[in-house]
Amino acid sequence: MPDIFNASTYQASQNINQSNVSNPDVVQPPSPEVPQTQDPAAPAPQAPIENNPEPFVAVETLLHEFHSSANPFAAFSPEPKATSFDSQSSDERILLLVRQHPIFITQKISLAVLLSLLPAIIPFLPLLNAIPLSIIVVIVMAWYLGIFGYVLQTFLNWYFNVYIISNERIIAVEFTSLFYKHISYAQIDKIEDVTATSSGFMGAVLDFGHLEVQTAGATDQFEFDNVPHPTQVAKFINELLNAVQKEDRTPLK
């Protein structure tokens, strides 16, 4: 005798399954998810770049805020072109070059111009009428030659006495003559304190002043005399120092 109960149960089960497939309104129970284990050898997921800002962004921002100039005689020159110094490494980058404010060389050249006018009063000096003309010509030529030497030495001292801030160190070049110059170095991470001062009416109007950099290196103090924008230079050095302290690698390469 056939098992009618079992056959009926089987047929009912088939009808229920078919009705569930044909009826989309019936919600199927979710299948259990199998937990995935992470391979310990796989690298950890990286955080987005915007959550990990580079420590030298502030330094680059200040550089962009400075008004760069292609003038080789500029007293304040961010990222100067075609400029290098002794012992500069291949991957070392000059970020800022400063020298004395132009007002100081202007004063000395103005003095030279006034001195060059003195021979014009020779005809009005009766005491010189007794001197032969040839001797007067020699004196005048020597006078102008001395003025030319004074102007040339003044310009060379102003042009080559520079203060350089690179991505690795600060450099002070002391130019005395064509045959002698003294260069001092200090690594950026050796800087301990930076002080900017500006005094006097001219310093306030023309924005120049004095900058002192205390270091823990062989040269314990660097003095930037009468440089333009001393407050901005001090801020830039501090930002560079902060960036170097936050990063182990050499910055801005």
Secondary structure as GFF3:
##gff-version 3
##sequence-region A 1 253
A	DSSP	alpha_helix	4	22	.	.	.	ID=ss1
A	DSSP	three_ten_helix	49	51	.	.	.	ID=ss2
A	DSSP	alpha_helix	57	65	.	.	.	ID=ss3
A	DSSP	beta_strand	76	78	.	.	.	ID=ss4
A	DSSP	beta_strand	94	99	.	.	.	ID=ss5
A	DSSP	alpha_helix	102	116	.	.	.	ID=ss6
A	DSSP	three_ten_helix	118	124	.	.	.	ID=ss7
A	DSSP	three_ten_helix	126	130	.	.	.	ID=ss8
A	DSSP	alpha_helix	133	160	.	.	.	ID=ss9
A	DSSP	beta_strand	162	166	.	.	.	ID=ss10
A	DSSP	beta_strand	169	177	.	.	.	ID=ss11
A	DSSP	beta_strand	180	187	.	.	.	ID=ss12
A	DSSP	three_ten_helix	188	190	.	.	.	ID=ss13
A	DSSP	beta_strand	191	197	.	.	.	ID=ss14
A	DSSP	alpha_helix	200	206	.	.	.	ID=ss15
A	DSSP	beta_strand	208	215	.	.	.	ID=ss16
A	DSSP	beta_strand	221	228	.	.	.	ID=ss17
A	DSSP	alpha_helix	230	246	.	.	.	ID=ss18
###
